[in-house]
Amino acid sequence: MTSDRPFLGVMLMLAFCVLAPLGDSIAKLLGGVVALGVLVFVRFGVQAAILLPIVALRGQGFRLPAGILLWTLVRTVLHILGIGLMFSALRYLPLADALAIAFVMPFIMLLLGHFAMGEHVGLQRMAACAVGFVGTLLVIQPNFVEVGYPALLPLGVAVVFALFMLTTRKVARALDPIKLQAISGIQATVILAAVLVILPTTFGELSLQFDATTWGLLAALGLIGTFAHLFMTWSLRFAPASTLAPMQYLEIPFGTAIGWLIFSDLPNGLAAIGICITVGAGLYIILRERRLASQSANAPAAV
């Protein structure tokens, strides 16, 4: 059994919470040097280059179950959009602020589950969503004053990744995580190469003429992004989601520390208050979901 090793699961999720903002910080460093389209292209290209040989050596093959191809394509497009929006936001916003705004995603997923999938969401969780949105607005407000509409980009990240997570739930049941990430890397690399060839003036010319430092950072971005998502996926094999979900909010303090060390950025007073409110509302929803799930599991079966 793999589910009886919660310490390993927690350590893997902790690694994700460190690596994810570290990868974002590298993207922020490269934002002024590498065109957005090329940056995302290399990110997924490295992912494909790492995982394709692993899938081949494991003898898994690349055939997809019936009906899965379309969903993997939808998932890949959402992944490209989410990462592209986040990398764009990091060109304008401090790392911690961009992460905090994007963490409105759990509230969006809850609302999507209620309005799009007919899931029951009680009054208390709706109230927590409202409080979380207020916290997010407090983070957005000073950034909006400073940079304008780009401060809203992390909201796009949150919406896209909420849809990405819902799609991943459907696809992950049929595919091994490494195989899924490898196929996603292939699809994204092909799609982005076509976009860069067709629309070079919009997303960047498909040129890989960089100096050694830039190449090193690009390789690090691809490696960190690939392994961060694998660590998150593997963590769920060893510990329950109810244990790991609250840990994802550690991305914000880690992102704050990394942003301070690399860019000397710290959230201002209003943004810091908003971050605390958003994290508090998100943790409340997660803990309430855990309690409701526990009550449902312990309820006597109907006769």
C-alpha positions as CSV (number, residue, x, y, z in Angstrom):
1,M,0.0,0.0,0.0
2,T,1.3,3.5,-0.8
3,S,-1.3,5.5,1.1
4,D,0.2,4.5,4.5
5,R,3.3,6.8,4.1
6,P,2.0,10.2,5.0
7,F,5.4,11.6,6.0
8,L,6.7,11.0,2.5
9,G,3.6,12.5,1.0
10,V,4.0,15.6,3.1
11,M,7.7,15.9,2.1
12,L,6.9,15.6,-1.6
13,M,4.2,18.3,-1.2
14,L,6.7,20.5,0.7
15,A,9.1,20.1,-2.2
16,F,6.4,21.2,-4.6
17,C,5.7,24.3,-2.5
18,V,9.3,25.3,-2.6
19,L,10.0,24.4,-6.3
20,A,6.8,26.0,-7.7
21,P,7.6,29.6,-6.6
22,L,11.3,29.1,-7.4
23,G,10.3,28.2,-11.0
24,D,8.1,31.3,-11.1
25,S,11.0,33.5,-9.9
26,I,13.2,32.2,-12.7
27,A,10.4,33.0,-15.2
28,K,10.3,36.5,-13.7
29,L,14.1,36.9,-14.1
30,L,13.8,35.8,-17.7
31,G,10.8,37.9,-18.5
32,G,12.8,40.8,-19.7
33,V,15.2,38.7,-21.8
34,V,13.1,36.0,-23.4
35,A,9.8,36.5,-25.4
36,L,6.8,35.1,-23.6
37,G,6.0,32.5,-26.3
38,V,9.6,31.2,-26.4
39,L,9.7,31.0,-22.6
40,V,6.6,28.8,-22.4
41,F,7.8,26.8,-25.4
42,V,11.1,26.0,-23.7
43,R,9.4,25.2,-20.5
44,F,7.3,22.5,-22.1
45,G,10.0,21.4,-24.5
46,V,12.3,20.5,-21.5
47,Q,9.4,18.7,-19.9
48,A,8.9,16.5,-23.0
49,A,12.7,15.9,-23.3
50,I,12.9,14.7,-19.7
51,L,9.8,12.5,-19.6
52,L,9.7,10.9,-23.1
53,P,12.7,8.7,-22.5
54,I,11.3,7.7,-19.1
55,V,8.0,6.6,-20.6
56,A,9.9,4.7,-23.4
57,L,12.2,2.9,-20.9
58,R,9.2,1.9,-18.8
59,G,7.6,0.3,-21.9
60,Q,4.4,2.2,-21.5
61,G,4.0,3.4,-25.0
62,F,2.0,6.5,-26.0
63,R,-1.3,5.0,-27.0
64,L,-4.2,6.7,-25.3
65,P,-7.4,5.1,-24.1
66,A,-10.5,5.8,-26.3
67,G,-12.0,9.2,-25.7
68,I,-9.0,10.6,-23.8
69,L,-7.1,12.3,-26.6
70,L,-9.5,15.3,-26.8
71,W,-9.4,15.7,-23.0
72,T,-5.6,15.6,-22.9
73,L,-5.6,18.3,-25.6
74,V,-8.0,20.5,-23.6
75,R,-5.9,20.0,-20.5
76,T,-2.7,20.9,-22.4
77,V,-4.2,24.1,-23.9
78,L,-5.4,25.1,-20.4
79,H,-1.9,24.4,-19.0
80,I,-0.3,26.6,-21.7
81,L,-2.8,29.4,-21.0
82,G,-2.3,29.2,-17.2
83,I,1.5,29.2,-17.4
84,G,1.5,31.9,-20.0
85,L,-0.8,34.2,-18.0
86,M,1.3,33.6,-14.8
87,F,4.6,34.4,-16.6
88,S,2.9,37.5,-18.0
89,A,1.7,38.6,-14.6
90,L,5.2,38.1,-13.1
91,R,6.5,40.8,-15.5
92,Y,4.5,43.4,-13.7
93,L,3.8,42.1,-10.1
94,P,5.8,41.0,-7.1
95,L,6.0,37.2,-6.8
96,A,4.1,37.0,-3.5
97,D,1.3,39.2,-4.8
98,A,0.9,37.3,-8.0
99,L,0.8,34.0,-6.1
100,A,-1.7,35.3,-3.5
101,I,-4.1,36.6,-6.2
102,A,-3.9,33.3,-8.1
103,F,-4.8,31.4,-4.9
104,V,-8.4,32.5,-5.4
105,M,-8.5,29.3,-7.5
106,P,-9.9,27.1,-4.7
107,F,-12.9,29.5,-4.3
108,I,-13.4,29.4,-8.1
109,M,-13.3,25.6,-8.1
110,L,-15.9,25.5,-5.3
111,L,-18.2,27.8,-7.3
112,L,-17.7,25.9,-10.5
113,G,-18.6,22.7,-8.7
114,H,-21.8,24.4,-7.4
115,F,-23.0,26.2,-10.5
116,A,-21.6,24.0,-13.3
117,M,-21.6,20.5,-11.8
118,G,-24.6,20.8,-9.4
119,E,-22.5,20.1,-6.2
120,H,-24.0,21.3,-2.9
121,V,-22.1,24.2,-1.4
122,G,-23.5,25.4,2.0
123,L,-23.9,29.0,3.2
124,Q,-20.7,28.9,5.3
125,R,-18.5,27.9,2.4
126,M,-20.2,30.5,0.2
127,A,-19.4,33.1,2.9
128,A,-15.8,31.9,3.0
129,C,-15.6,32.3,-0.8
130,A,-16.9,35.9,-0.4
131,V,-14.3,36.6,2.3
132,G,-11.6,35.1,0.2
133,F,-12.5,37.3,-2.8
134,V,-12.4,40.4,-0.5
135,G,-8.9,39.4,0.5
136,T,-7.9,39.0,-3.1
137,L,-9.2,42.4,-4.0
138,L,-7.1,43.9,-1.2
139,V,-4.0,42.3,-2.8
140,I,-5.1,43.5,-6.3
141,Q,-5.9,47.1,-5.3
142,P,-2.4,48.5,-4.7
143,N,-1.0,46.6,-7.6
144,F,-3.8,47.9,-9.9
145,V,-3.0,51.4,-8.8
146,E,0.7,50.9,-9.7
147,V,0.5,48.8,-12.9
148,G,-3.1,48.9,-14.1
149,Y,-4.9,46.0,-15.8
150,P,-2.0,43.6,-15.7
151,A,-2.7,43.3,-11.9
152,L,-5.8,41.2,-13.0
153,L,-3.8,38.6,-14.9
154,P,-3.5,36.3,-11.8
155,L,-7.3,36.2,-11.7
156,G,-7.1,34.7,-15.2
157,V,-4.5,32.2,-13.9
158,A,-6.9,31.2,-11.2
159,V,-9.8,30.6,-13.6
160,V,-7.7,28.7,-16.1
161,F,-6.1,26.5,-13.5
162,A,-9.4,25.8,-11.9
163,L,-10.6,24.4,-15.2
164,F,-7.2,22.7,-15.6
165,M,-7.6,20.9,-12.3
166,L,-11.2,19.8,-13.1
167,T,-10.0,18.4,-16.5
168,T,-7.0,16.7,-14.8
169,R,-9.3,14.9,-12.4
170,K,-11.0,13.3,-15.4
171,V,-7.9,12.5,-17.4
172,A,-5.7,11.3,-14.4
173,R,-8.0,8.3,-13.8
174,A,-7.0,6.8,-17.1
175,L,-3.3,7.7,-17.4
176,D,-0.1,7.3,-15.3
177,P,1.1,10.7,-14.1
178,I,4.5,10.5,-15.9
179,K,2.9,9.4,-19.1
180,L,0.3,12.2,-18.8
181,Q,3.0,14.8,-18.3
182,A,5.0,13.4,-21.2
183,I,2.1,13.5,-23.6
184,S,1.2,17.0,-22.3
185,G,4.8,18.1,-23.0
186,I,4.7,16.8,-26.6
187,Q,1.3,18.4,-27.3
188,A,2.3,21.7,-25.8
189,T,5.7,21.8,-27.7
190,V,4.0,21.1,-31.0
191,I,1.2,23.7,-30.4
192,L,3.6,26.4,-29.2
193,A,6.0,25.8,-32.1
194,A,3.1,26.3,-34.5
195,V,2.0,29.5,-32.7
196,L,5.5,30.9,-32.7
197,V,5.9,30.2,-36.5
198,I,2.5,31.7,-37.4
199,L,2.4,34.6,-34.9
200,P,6.1,35.6,-34.3
201,T,5.4,39.3,-33.8
202,T,2.8,38.6,-31.1
203,F,4.4,35.9,-29.0
204,G,8.1,36.0,-30.1
205,E,10.3,34.7,-32.9
206,L,11.2,31.0,-32.6
207,S,14.9,31.8,-32.0
208,L,17.1,29.9,-29.5
209,Q,20.1,32.2,-29.7
210,F,20.8,32.8,-26.0
211,D,23.9,33.2,-23.9
212,A,25.0,30.5,-21.5
213,T,23.4,32.1,-18.5
214,T,20.0,32.4,-20.1
215,W,20.2,28.8,-21.4
216,G,21.0,27.7,-17.8
217,L,18.0,29.5,-16.4
218,L,15.8,28.1,-19.2
219,A,16.9,24.6,-18.4
220,A,16.4,25.2,-14.7
221,L,12.9,26.5,-15.4
222,G,12.0,23.4,-17.4
223,L,13.5,21.0,-14.8
224,I,11.9,22.7,-11.8
225,G,8.5,23.0,-13.5
226,T,8.5,19.3,-14.5
227,F,9.6,17.9,-11.2
228,A,7.4,20.3,-9.2
229,H,4.2,18.9,-10.8
230,L,5.5,15.4,-10.5
231,F,6.2,15.8,-6.8
232,M,2.7,17.2,-6.3
233,T,1.1,14.2,-8.2
234,W,3.3,11.6,-6.4
235,S,2.5,13.2,-3.0
236,L,-1.2,12.2,-3.4
237,R,-0.1,8.6,-3.7
238,F,1.3,8.6,-0.2
239,A,-1.0,10.9,1.8
240,P,-4.7,11.9,1.5
241,A,-5.7,15.1,-0.2
242,S,-7.2,16.4,3.0
243,T,-3.8,16.3,4.6
244,L,-2.0,17.9,1.7
245,A,-4.4,20.5,0.5
246,P,-3.7,23.0,3.3
247,M,0.0,22.7,2.7
248,Q,-0.3,24.3,-0.8
249,Y,-0.7,27.6,0.9
250,L,2.9,27.3,1.9
251,E,3.7,28.5,-1.6
252,I,2.8,32.0,-0.5
253,P,5.3,32.4,2.4
254,F,7.9,30.6,0.3
255,G,7.2,32.8,-2.6
256,T,7.4,35.9,-0.3
257,A,10.8,34.7,0.9
258,I,12.1,34.0,-2.6
259,G,10.8,37.3,-3.9
260,W,12.5,39.2,-1.1
261,L,15.8,37.3,-1.6
262,I,16.0,37.7,-5.3
263,F,14.0,40.8,-6.2
264,S,13.8,42.7,-2.8
265,D,10.0,42.6,-3.1
266,L,7.7,42.5,-0.1
267,P,3.9,43.0,-0.1
268,N,2.8,46.4,1.2
269,G,0.5,46.6,4.2
270,L,-2.8,46.4,2.4
271,A,-1.6,43.5,0.2
272,A,-0.2,41.7,3.3
273,I,-3.6,41.9,5.0
274,G,-5.3,40.7,1.9
275,I,-2.9,37.7,1.7
276,C,-3.7,36.8,5.3
277,I,-7.5,37.0,4.6
278,T,-7.2,34.9,1.4
279,V,-5.1,32.2,3.1
280,G,-7.4,32.1,6.1
281,A,-10.6,31.8,4.0
282,G,-9.0,29.1,1.9
283,L,-7.8,27.1,4.9
284,Y,-11.3,27.4,6.4
285,I,-12.9,25.9,3.3
286,I,-10.3,23.1,3.1
287,L,-10.8,22.2,6.8
288,R,-14.6,22.3,6.5
289,E,-14.5,20.0,3.5
290,R,-12.3,17.6,5.5
291,R,-14.8,17.7,8.4
292,L,-17.8,17.1,6.2
293,A,-16.0,14.3,4.4
294,S,-15.2,12.7,7.8
295,Q,-18.8,13.1,9.0
296,S,-20.1,11.5,5.8
297,A,-17.6,8.6,6.1
298,N,-18.7,8.0,9.7
299,A,-22.4,8.3,9.1
300,P,-24.3,5.0,9.6
301,A,-25.3,3.4,6.3
302,A,-29.0,3.5,5.3
303,V,-30.8,0.3,5.8
